[in-house]
Each structure stands twice: as C-alpha cells, then as structure tokens.
Amino acid sequence: MYVALMLVSGAASLNPTTVGGRFGQLTNLASAARPDGAPLEKFVVNLDDPPRLRWKSVMLGNKEGALSTMSYLFKSLPDGLHAEVDALMVDAEARFPEWAKEEMLGVADVLNVTFGDVALVNLFFEITPFCTSIVSQSASGRVYHGRNMDFGLAMPTLSENLRDIAVDVEFRKAGETAFVVTTFAGYVGAATGMRPGAFSITANEREMTGPLPIPNIFKSVLNLMYALVTTEAYPVTWAVREVLQDETMSYADAISELSARKFATQMYLTIGGTGVDEGTVLTRGRNELLDVWRMNATAGEWFLVQTNYDHWLVMPPWDNRKKPAEKAMVNVSAQEISPRAMYERVLSLDPVLNELTVYSTVMSCSEGTYESFLRDCKDCSPFR
C-alpha cells in the first residue's frame, strides 16, 4: 500500500573479542515486526539542540536494533582489522567536522559504546550503499525522485538487521522543517534526503567498477580511513548532509558544491530539483568530477536511472537492475508518472526490488512529499 506524506512545518567497545559475551546470540528484529511496504518510523531531530543531544530520541527508540547491527558488523570483521581501524581513528578524529564528531558522541552515549565504534559504523555505511536511483519529470513538469536502498552484499544478515533501524528523520530549525533524510539509526550522514522546495539527493556507491563483482568491503574501510588521515578527502554522505542543511543552497548550488569537493570514496549523486529538466546524475571520482548526466525531457530523456555502474558502459550480466527499471519507466510514461506509480510500478519490480533492498523512498521537492517504506521481499531475486 502506498501512502503519501506531506511534510509539516564509560563506555565499552563492541570489539569482536567481547561482542559475544555482552550480547549473546544476535537477533533479526525487523522482518517479524513490520511487513514489506510498511511506512518507516518517523523521528524529529532539532537542529537547535546541542549536537550531542540531537539523536537521543532516535537512538533510544532504536537502541536494541542498533546494538544488534553493530555487533554483527564487528563479528564479521577480519582478525585485527578492528584494532587497526581504532589506531587510525586517533588521527582521523581530528579531521572530523565538529557537528559529526559531537553527534556521534551523542549516539555513543545512548548506546554505551565507544566513539570509535560509532565512527567505524558510520564509515562502513559510507562504502556499502548498492542502490537504484531514479529522477524523472512528468508531462506536466513535476520532478519526482525515487530510490531503492540495497544493503548487505555478501552479508544478508546485515540487510535483516538494517531493516529494524531504517528511519525517516525530519530535521527542524526554529520549529520549521529544514530537510528530511532516510537513514539508519546512528548514522549521521545522508545518503537519501530532500530540502523541500529546493532539491533532493540520493547517493549510490561507485566502488564496483573493477573486474570482480564483489568489492573487498573491509579493505575499502581501511582505504577510507587512510584517505581521511592523509588527504583532504571528505566522506560523501557528510558533504550531502551539509548541503541539505545549508538553507542558502539552491539546486544549482548543490550540483556545483558536490561536483567540486574532494571525496574519500567514489559515488554517483542523483540530484532532483523543482523546475523543468532539473534532474542530474554526477559521476564522482575521489578527486574529480567524471561525468554530468542531465535530464532532457524536450529531447525525450524524461528520466535517468542510476545504479552502481557508469551509465555510459554496458551493465554487467550479473546485475540487471538498470534495464528493467528503464523499461518499467517507459511503460509508466511521462503522462502517468507520480510518486505512487514510481513506487508501485518501478521500485517494487523484481529485480529492481531484490532480497537486499532495505527501503524504498519517493519524494518531490515541488509537491513537498516524502515517504519511505520498509522492503522485505522474500520471493525476490538475490542481488545481481
């Protein structure tokens, strides 16, 4: 079922050597609690609060799920990696922006874990969003933006855990809506978000461009840490969060800012606006902008579909999400496209919707609508 939402204005480490003793058998909470298609739980974060207190209600409401997710991740780390990352964290922490550092400290306070544990999970999320993003323009000129978040490649238990802590968060300032994001409790960056009346953004991983279909996720965590310590690189989703939070930013400004920053990981950034042809996909390397792909409804290109591969290349045979999504969009047509149509007829289509899809989000800046749904399709294709 699709329902549209109108926006209204002393800690111990979860080290792999101690996780089992503290938490025992891990449990998957989400699939038993909420069915596929259930709206995500919604929380409010007040930007007028001190950063260390902003996430308190979110974390209190998701404490068990967040601890279960962290425990699973840390048990999955190769021997010695947690300690190696902890050692690097001492130097990396000094380069974190103050808002991110304070917010992660607040998360650690509620969970009673170390700052390093929370920071490690945030950086892990930075390198593992395998997704489908779509930006489109209707025949009447409305811009609609949607995404499926696929998470947990080669780690299916992680997908189960994340379903329990996927939430919509409305950030307010002076009592008014500033922006809204879909995220995981404890993750302070933004991979999916919208500033009403201005722009929407989704981030898709670009680490899968080599000859092997599955990246070395844990090596990527170390590479990210080294980049943060030794260069001016910046986590992509933290930059997205800052762009969303900057009330002076326009659609064009967001494109300009996210085109120029030096990032710690490669990423595709899909950006939607409010006007005609305001849909763009940025292909980002770590230090440079590789490509700008713009929607052009006048020329018949009224939608863009971005997964995890350069759009100008042939998609790999083991992952065919892009072509089915494009075919579904053509079948829907510019005359019939809407958030509901995108959700029901595109984002809910196998294999665009697959076993690893954690949530679907559909949004429209011009209409002020934003809604996210839990996805838990047991009969769908495996991620491919």
C-alpha positions in Angstrom: 0.0 0.0 0.0 1.3 3.5 -0.9 0.5 6.4 1.4 1.9 9.9 0.6 3.3 12.1 3.4 3.0 15.8 3.2 5.9 17.4 5.2 4.8 19.6 8.1 6.4 22.7 9.0 32.3 5.0 30.3 31.5 3.0 27.5 32.7 -0.4 26.4 33.8 -1.2 22.8 31.9 -3.7 20.8 35.2 -5.2 19.9 34.9 -8.6 18.1 36.6 -10.2 21.1 33.9 -9.0 23.5 30.7 -8.9 21.4 29.6 -12.4 22.1 29.9 -12.1 25.8 28.0 -8.9 26.0 25.2 -9.6 23.6 25.0 -13.3 23.1 23.1 -14.6 20.1 22.2 -11.9 17.6 18.6 -11.5 16.6 16.8 -10.2 13.5 14.0 -8.0 14.6 12.7 -6.2 11.6 11.1 -8.8 9.3 9.0 -10.2 12.2 7.8 -6.7 13.3 6.9 -5.0 10.0 5.9 -6.4 6.7 7.2 -5.4 3.2 5.7 -2.0 2.3 5.2 -0.7 5.8 6.0 3.0 6.2 9.3 3.7 8.0 9.1 5.0 11.6 9.5 8.8 11.7 11.5 10.9 14.1 12.3 14.6 14.6 15.9 15.9 15.1 16.0 19.5 16.4 19.0 21.4 14.9 18.6 24.0 17.7 19.6 21.4 20.2 23.3 20.8 21.1 24.7 18.4 18.5 25.5 15.8 21.2 21.8 15.6 22.2 20.2 15.7 18.7 19.9 12.0 18.1 18.9 11.0 21.7 15.2 10.2 20.9 16.2 8.4 17.7 18.7 6.2 19.5 16.5 5.5 22.5 13.8 4.2 20.1 16.3 2.0 18.2 18.8 1.0 20.8 18.4 -2.7 20.6 18.4 -2.8 16.8 21.5 -0.5 16.6 23.4 -2.6 19.1 22.5 -5.8 17.2 23.6 -4.3 13.9 26.9 -3.1 15.3 27.5 -6.5 17.0 27.0 -8.3 13.7 29.3 -6.0 11.8 32.1 -6.2 14.3 31.9 -10.0 14.5 32.3 -10.0 10.7 35.5 -8.0 10.7 38.7 -10.0 9.9 41.0 -10.6 12.8 43.0 -7.4 13.6 41.0 -5.0 11.4 39.0 -3.5 14.3 42.3 -2.7 16.2 43.9 -1.3 13.1 41.0 1.0 12.4 40.9 2.0 16.1 44.5 3.1 15.8 43.9 5.1 12.7 40.8 6.7 14.3 43.0 8.7 16.7 44.4 10.7 13.8 41.2 10.7 11.7 39.1 12.1 14.6 40.9 15.4 14.5 39.8 15.9 10.9 36.1 15.2 11.5 33.8 18.2 11.4 32.7 19.3 14.8 29.0 18.6 14.2 29.7 15.0 13.1 32.0 14.4 16.0 29.5 15.7 18.5 26.5 13.9 17.0 28.4 10.5 17.0 29.5 11.1 20.6 25.8 11.5 21.5 25.0 8.2 19.7 27.8 6.6 21.7 26.4 8.0 24.9 23.0 6.4 24.4 24.3 3.1 23.2 27.0 3.0 25.9 29.7 2.2 23.3 32.9 4.0 22.3 33.1 6.9 19.9 35.4 4.8 17.8 32.8 2.1 17.4 30.2 4.6 16.2 32.6 6.3 13.9 33.6 2.9 12.4 30.0 2.0 11.6 29.4 5.4 10.0 32.4 4.9 7.8 31.3 1.4 6.9 28.0 2.7 5.7 29.9 5.2 3.6 31.3 2.5 1.3 28.4 0.0 1.0 25.2 1.5 -0.4 24.4 -0.5 -3.6 21.2 1.1 -4.9 18.9 2.2 -7.7 18.2 5.9 -8.0 15.7 7.4 -10.5 14.9 11.1 -11.2 12.0 11.9 -13.6 9.9 14.7 -15.0 6.2 14.3 -15.6 4.4 15.6 -18.7 3.1 18.4 -16.6 6.7 19.4 -15.5 6.7 17.8 -12.0 10.0 16.4 -10.8 9.8 13.0 -9.0 12.8 11.3 -7.4 12.9 7.7 -6.0 15.4 5.2 -4.8 15.8 1.6 -3.6 18.5 1.2 -0.9 20.1 -2.2 -1.4 22.4 -3.1 1.5 24.3 -6.1 2.7 26.1 -7.5 -0.4 27.6 -10.9 0.7 26.2 -10.1 4.2 22.5 -11.0 4.1 22.1 -10.9 7.9 23.1 -7.2 7.7 20.1 -6.5 5.5 17.9 -8.1 8.1 19.4 -6.0 10.9 19.2 -2.8 9.0 15.5 -3.1 8.3 15.0 -2.7 12.0 16.8 0.6 12.3 15.8 2.3 9.0 14.0 5.5 9.8 12.8 8.8 8.3 14.2 11.8 10.1 12.8 15.3 9.8 15.4 17.9 10.8 13.8 21.1 12.2 15.2 24.5 12.9 13.3 27.2 14.7 10.3 24.9 14.7 10.2 24.6 10.8 11.2 21.7 8.6 14.7 22.3 7.3 15.2 19.0 5.5 14.4 15.3 5.7 16.5 12.2 5.3 16.1 8.4 5.3 18.9 6.8 7.3 19.8 4.1 9.8 19.7 5.0 13.5 23.2 6.0 14.5 24.3 7.1 11.0 24.8 10.9 10.9 25.4 11.2 7.2 22.8 11.5 4.5 22.5 9.0 1.5 18.9 9.9 0.8 17.4 13.3 1.6 15.4 16.3 0.4 15.2 20.0 1.2 11.5 20.9 0.4 11.2 23.5 -2.4 14.9 23.2 -3.3 16.4 19.8 -4.2 16.6 16.1 -3.4 19.7 13.9 -3.3 20.5 10.2 -3.4 24.0 8.6 -3.2 24.9 5.3 -4.9 28.2 3.5 -4.4 30.8 3.5 -7.3 33.3 1.1 -5.8 32.1 -1.8 -8.1 34.0 -0.7 -11.3 36.7 -3.3 -11.2 36.8 -6.8 -12.8 35.3 -8.5 -9.7 31.6 -8.2 -9.0 32.0 -8.0 -5.2 34.4 -5.4 -3.7 36.7 -6.1 -0.8 34.5 -4.2 1.7 36.8 -4.5 4.6 39.8 -3.3 2.6 37.7 -0.4 1.5 37.1 0.6 5.1 40.9 0.8 5.7 41.4 2.7 2.4 38.7 5.2 3.5 40.4 5.6 6.9 43.8 6.2 5.3 42.3 8.8 2.9 40.8 10.7 5.8 44.1 10.7 7.7 46.4 11.5 4.9 44.4 13.7 2.4 41.8 16.5 2.3 39.2 13.8 1.4 35.8 14.0 3.0 33.0 11.4 3.5 30.5 11.9 0.7 27.4 11.5 2.8 28.6 14.0 5.3 29.0 16.5 2.4 25.4 15.7 1.3 24.2 16.3 4.9 25.9 19.7 4.9 24.5 20.7 1.5 21.0 19.7 2.7 21.4 21.6 5.9 22.6 24.8 4.2 19.4 26.9 3.8 21.1 29.1 1.2 21.7 26.2 -1.2 19.8 26.0 -4.5 19.5 23.1 -6.9 22.3 24.6 -9.0 24.4 25.3 -5.9 24.1 21.7 -4.7 25.3 20.4 -8.1 28.2 22.9 -8.0 29.3 22.1 -4.5 29.1 18.3 -4.9 30.9 18.5 -8.2 33.9 20.3 -6.6 34.5 18.6 -3.3 37.3 16.0 -2.7 35.8 12.8 -1.5 37.1 9.8 0.3 35.0 7.4 -1.9 33.7 7.3 -5.4 30.0 7.9 -5.7 27.1 8.6 -8.0 25.0 11.5 -6.8 21.5 11.9 -8.3 20.0 15.3 -7.7 16.4 16.4 -8.4 15.0 20.0 -8.3 11.7 21.7 -8.8 11.8 23.0 -12.4 11.9 21.7 -15.9 14.8 19.4 -16.6 16.1 19.7 -13.1 17.5 16.2 -12.8 21.2 15.4 -12.8 23.5 12.5 -12.1 27.1 13.3 -11.1 29.7 10.5 -11.5 32.3 11.3 -8.9 35.8 10.0 -8.5 37.6 10.7 -5.3 39.3 13.9 -6.6 37.5 14.8 -9.7 34.1 15.0 -11.5 34.0 12.3 -14.1 30.6 13.0 -15.8 27.5 15.1 -15.6 24.3 13.4 -17.0 21.4 15.8 -17.3 17.7 15.1 -17.8 16.4 16.5 -21.1 12.6 16.0 -21.4 12.4 18.1 -24.5 14.6 15.6 -26.3 12.6 12.6 -24.8 15.0 11.8 -22.0 12.5 12.5 -19.2 14.1 10.2 -16.7 17.5 9.0 -15.6 18.2 5.6 -13.9 21.5 5.2 -12.0 22.6 2.0 -10.2 26.2 1.3 -9.4 28.0 1.5 -12.7 28.9 4.2 -15.1 25.8 4.9 -17.2 27.7 5.0 -20.5 29.0 1.4 -20.1 27.3 -1.9 -20.7 25.8 -3.2 -17.5 27.4 -6.3 -16.1 25.4 -9.5 -16.8 25.3 -10.5 -13.1 23.4 -7.3 -12.2 20.5 -6.3 -14.4 18.6 -3.8 -12.3 19.1 -0.8 -14.7 17.4 -2.2 -17.8 14.3 -3.5 -16.1 13.9 -0.1 -14.3 14.3 1.8 -17.5 11.7 -0.5 -19.2 9.3 0.0 -16.3 9.6 3.8 -16.5 8.9 3.7 -20.2 5.8 1.6 -19.5 4.6 4.0 -16.9 5.1 7.0 -19.2 5.6 10.7 -18.5 1.9 11.2 -18.6 1.3 8.8 -15.7 4.4 9.1 -13.6 3.8 10.1 -10.0 5.4 9.1 -6.6 2.8 6.3 -6.3 3.4 5.0 -9.8 7.2 5.0 -9.3 6.9 3.1 -6.1 4.3 0.5 -7.2 5.3 0.0 -10.8 9.1 0.5 -10.8 10.7 0.3 -7.4 8.5 -2.7 -6.5 9.5 -4.6 -9.6 11.9 -7.6 -9.4 14.9 -7.3 -9.7 14.9 -3.5 -9.0 13.4 -4.7 -5.7 15.5 -7.6 -4.6 16.4 -9.6 -1.5 18.8 -7.0 -0.3 16.5 -4.0 -0.7 16.1 -2.4 2.8 13.9 0.6 1.9 12.3 2.5 -0.9 11.9 6.3 -0.9 9.9 8.5 -3.2 10.0 12.3 -3.0 9.1 15.5 -4.8 10.5 18.9 -3.8 7.9 20.9 -5.6 5.0 19.0 -4.1 6.6 18.7 -0.6 6.0 15.0 -0.4 8.5 12.5 1.0 7.8 8.9 2.1 9.8 5.8 2.7 8.8 2.2 3.0 10.4 -0.9 4.5 11.2 -3.6 1.9 11.5 -7.2 2.8 10.8 -9.3 -0.4 11.4 -12.9 0.5 10.5 -14.1 -3.0 12.5 -11.5 -5.0 15.7 -12.2 -6.8 19.0 -12.2 -5.0 21.1 -9.0 -5.6 22.5 -9.4 -9.1 
